[in-house]
Amino acid sequence: MAGIADVARAAGVSKSTASRALTGAGYVSDETRTRVQDAATALGYVPTTSAVSLVTGRTQTVGVIMPTLDRWFFAHVLEGIQDALLERRYDLALYGARPESDARREMFDSFLARKRFDGLIAVGIEPSAHELERLVAFGKPVVSVGGYDVGTNAVSIDDGAAGRIATEHLLGLGHRAITFVGGDPDGRRTSYGDRQRLDGYVVAMRGAGLEASARHAPSEVNMPGGYGAAVELLGDRLTRPTAIVGVCDEVAVGTVIAARRLGIRVPDQLSVVGIDDHAYAEMFSLTTLQQKPHQQGRAAVQLLMWQLDDPDAPTHRIYESSPLIVRSSTAAVDDAASAIIGVGP
């Protein structure tokens, strides 16, 4: 393999100039930089991480922690992060951090202390007091995506507003018996954004004078979880709601499938709204609030790079838009259905 000396010789410059041209550390003219980069390409030279680190003082690695990978949101955020890092020739170190897991404790107690990456992107994480202390002690840039704002740069939709708007959409259609489906009731296995969505639902119900009627059906935050919770919730005709807010589209789609299996027509007898605009949302004609996690992942990398380049720059919180996409899974309440469960409009 070609080395930096070979590149310097081919470009007619010194080794130090070639290194500066390839790493971006230090000034070289545009003409020289182009000549060095062309020589490196022709020779197939790829700078090693250790070589770049010696010049820039950076590891060229970004750590990413998230509670799970088996949800559409987290997978697409990760894809966006990876794409943006590859463009910048950065490596990615991924850590799973399920709440109360050994892996999560190891992540915060050991891996952060080693400081083997230049910065950290935390996706959907709500740190405990101890974890927050470890993040502060880490002493390097941290960006949050769809999670707790620890006083650093952050990007997300307004999850609380999303839960509230989804519920208000159903209230506007005349529904009063509205149940929120998905997530752990005590939050131990629920991402921060999910908790905020549930809170937004409660705010909307309270605003409509229906706080006493607010109902949360916990479930795993995936399609089978939504299906299982909905089968139980909808099984009793006398107590089932006329509308459901899914914590995410995967849960909402599971709910729609359960309703169909039980012979409940959506939206004639049951309205369902989700949050995310998952790839399956249009297939199931699901009303939902749209977000773009791939875009959030890319934005998180940009925020991290700004912070790396200027550690004293003020922090930013970017709220991505989450417009309501109305499809055919929601409709005005059926008065007959309301009468059956004894709830007036």
N, C-alpha and C positions, 0 to 999 in steps of 0.2 A: 504494500500500500504506500501511496505517496505521502511524504511528510511535509511539514511546513517549510523545511529547507528547500524541498523540490519545488514547491509553489513559488517561493521567493525567487529562486533561480530562474524559473520560467517567466516570471513577471518582471525580472530585472530590478528587484528591490531587496532591502534587507529583511531578515527574518522578523524583526520587531515591527517593521512597517506592514509586512504581510499579515502578521497576527492582528494588528490594529484594524486593518482593512476587513478582516474576516469576522472579528468579534464585535466591532463597533466601539471598542474602548480606545478613545484617543482620536485625534484628528488625522485624517489623510484626505487628499484631494479626491474629488469625484472621479477624475480620470484614473488616478492610481487605484482607487477602490475597484473600479470596473475591471481594470487590467488584472488585478489580483484575483478577483472573483472568477473571471474568465479562465485564468490559469488553473485555479482550483477545480473548476468544473471539468476542464479538459483532462486533468490528471486524476479525476475521481477522488479528490481529497475531501475528507469529512473531519472537521475538528472534533477531538474527543472532549467529553464533558470536563475532564480534569484539566485539559489544556485551557479551555475557555474560562474555567473557574480561577486558574492562576492569574489570568489577565484581568477579569472583571470582578473577581471576588464573589461570584454567584455560582450556585450549583447547577443552574439551568434546569431545575426541577421544581414543580409546583405540587404540593400535597392537596388532595381532594378527599374530604370526608363526607359521607352521607349515610343515613340510617339503613337504606336498602337499595337494591338495584332492580327489584322485580316490579316496579311501578313505572308506567309510561313517563311520568314527569321526570323522575330521577335519571332514567336512561337517556332521555333527550337532553337534559341539562348536561350530563356527562359528555354526550356526543358533541355538543356545542363547545364545551371547555376543551375537549381534545382537539377539535378542528382549529380553534384559535391558537392553542399552544403549539401545534405542529407548524403552523404558519410562522411562528416565532422561533422554531427549532428548540422548543422546551420539552422536557420529559414530564410525565405525569405519574405521580405515586398515589394510588387509590387505596383508601381505607374504609372498610365497613364499620359502622358505629351504631348498631342497634341499641336502643336504650337499655341500660342496666346489663349489658353484655360484657363478658371478659374482654372481647376484642376492643370494645369502646374504652374500657378502663386502661388497657394497654396502650391504646392510641394516645390518650391524654397524659398518662403518667410517664410513658417511655419514649414514644416516637417523637412527640413534640420536643422533648428535652434534647434529643439528638440533633435537631435543627439541620436535617439533611435536605431541606428544601428552602427555596427563597421566600415563599409565601404560602398561604393556605386558603383554600376555598371551601367553606363549610356550607353544605346544601341541606336545607330542611332540618337543621340542628338547633335545639334549644338547650344550651349548656346549663348544667347545674352550677351552683356556686363554686364548687371545687374545679369544675371544668373551665369555668370562666376565669378563675385565677390562673389556671395553666395556660390559657390562651393569652392572657396579658403577659405572663412570664415568658412566653414564646418570643416576644420582642420583635416579631416580623409581621409584615402586612397580612391581614386577614380580611377576606371578603365573604359576606354571607349571601346566599341565594335562597329565596323563599323560606327564610328562617329568622331566627332571633337576631335583632340588630344589637351587636355588642359594642356599639360606638365606633365601628369601622365602616368602610365602604360596604354597601349592600345593594342588591337588586332583587326585585320581586314584583308580583302583582300585590294589590291590597287585598289580602285573603279575607280579612274581616268584612270589607265592603262587598267582596264577591258573594260571601254567604248571605249577607243582608240583601243584596240586589236579587239574588236567586229566589229568596223567600218573598220579597216584595212583589216579584213578578207573579207568583202564585196568589198572593193576597189580592193583587189587582184583578185577578181572574175570579175572585169571589171565594177562594178556598179559605177555610178556617181550620180544618183538621189537617195540619201539615206536620209531618214527621221528618226529622233529620236522620239520615242513615249513614253509618260508617264512622270508624275511629273508636278508640278505647275510651270509656267514660272517664277514667282517671288520668288519661294522657300519657301513661307510661310507654305505650307502644305507638303513640300518635306523633306525627311530625308537627312542628310548630305551626305550619300553615294550616294543617287540618284543624288544630285547636282553634285558630283564629276564625276559620269558616264556621265552625259550630257556634262560636261567640256571636258572629254576625247574624246567624239564624235567630239566636235568642234575642238579640237587639231588635230585629224586625218584628218578631212575635210580641215583644214587650210594647213596641211602638203601636201595634195594632190592638193592644189591650188583651192579648192572648197569651201572656207569659205563663199563666197557670196551665194552659193547654200545650205548652211546648213539650216535645217528646223526642228523646234521642234513642235510636236503636243502634247499639254498638255493633261493629263488625270488623273483620279484617278489611284493610283498605285495598281490595282487589275485586275482580268480577265474581269469583266464587263466594267471597265474603258478603258482597251485596246481595247475591242470589239467596244465600242461606238466611240472612237477616230478613229479607223481604218475604220469603216463604212463610216464616213465622209471623211476621207482622201482618201480612195480608190474609192469613188463613182464616181469621174470624171475621165474618161479614159484618157483624154488629159493632166491632171496634176498629176496623181498619180505617186508615186515613183516606182522604180524597186526593192528597198530593204528597209527594216525597221530594226532599232535597237530598241529593247524593253528595257526600263529601268530595267526590271526584267522579268523573265520567265512568270509570271502571265500575264503581259501586252502582251508579245510576243505570248502566247497561245491564248489570246483574239483576237489578230490580225490575227492569222491563222484561227480561227473560222470565223471571219468576212470575210476574203478572200474567204473561201469556200462558205459562204452564197451568196457572190456576183459573184460566178462562176470564181474566179481568181485562177489559179492553182499555188500551192506552191510546188516546187520552180521554175517551168517553167516560170511563169509570175511575180512572186514576191518571193524574198528571205527574210527570217526572221531569226534574231538571237536574243537570249536573254542573260540574265546574271543570274546565280544562280545554274543551274541544279536542278530545282524543281522536285518533285516527278512526275509531269506531263510531264516533258521534254522528256523523252524517249517515253512515250505514243504517243506524237505528233511528234516524230522524230525531235525534235528541236535542232538545233545547238546552243550551249550556252557556257558560261564560268562558270566552276564549282566552287562552294564554299561549305564549310561544316559548317553551322552555329552552329550545335550542338557542334562541336569540338571547335569553337570559344567561346561558352559559358563556356565550361569546362576550356579552357585556361584562360579566364577572372577571374574565381574563383581562379585558381592557382596563377595568378599574384597578386590578392588581398591578398591572404594568405601570400605570400612572403613579401608584403609590411607591413602587420600587424605584422609579426614576426621580420622584420627589417625595421623600418621606414626610416632609413638613407640610405637604399640600392638605387643604381641608378635606374632610371626608364627605362623601356623597351617598345619598340614598336615592336610587332610581326606582320609581314605580312604573312598571310597564302597564299599558292599558289592558283592560279585560272586558271587551264589549259583550253585551248579551246577544247571543245568536238564537233567535226564536225559530224553532222547527215545529214538528207536529207531535211532540210528546207532551205538550201542555195545551189545555183548553179551559174554557170557563167551567166553573163547578157545575156538576149535575145536581139540581135541586133534590131529585129523588134519592140520590146517593147520600146527600147530606141529611135528609130526613131519616134514613135508615139508621145512621149512627147517632142521631139525636143532636146534631150540631147545626145551628142556624147560620145563615150567611152574615 
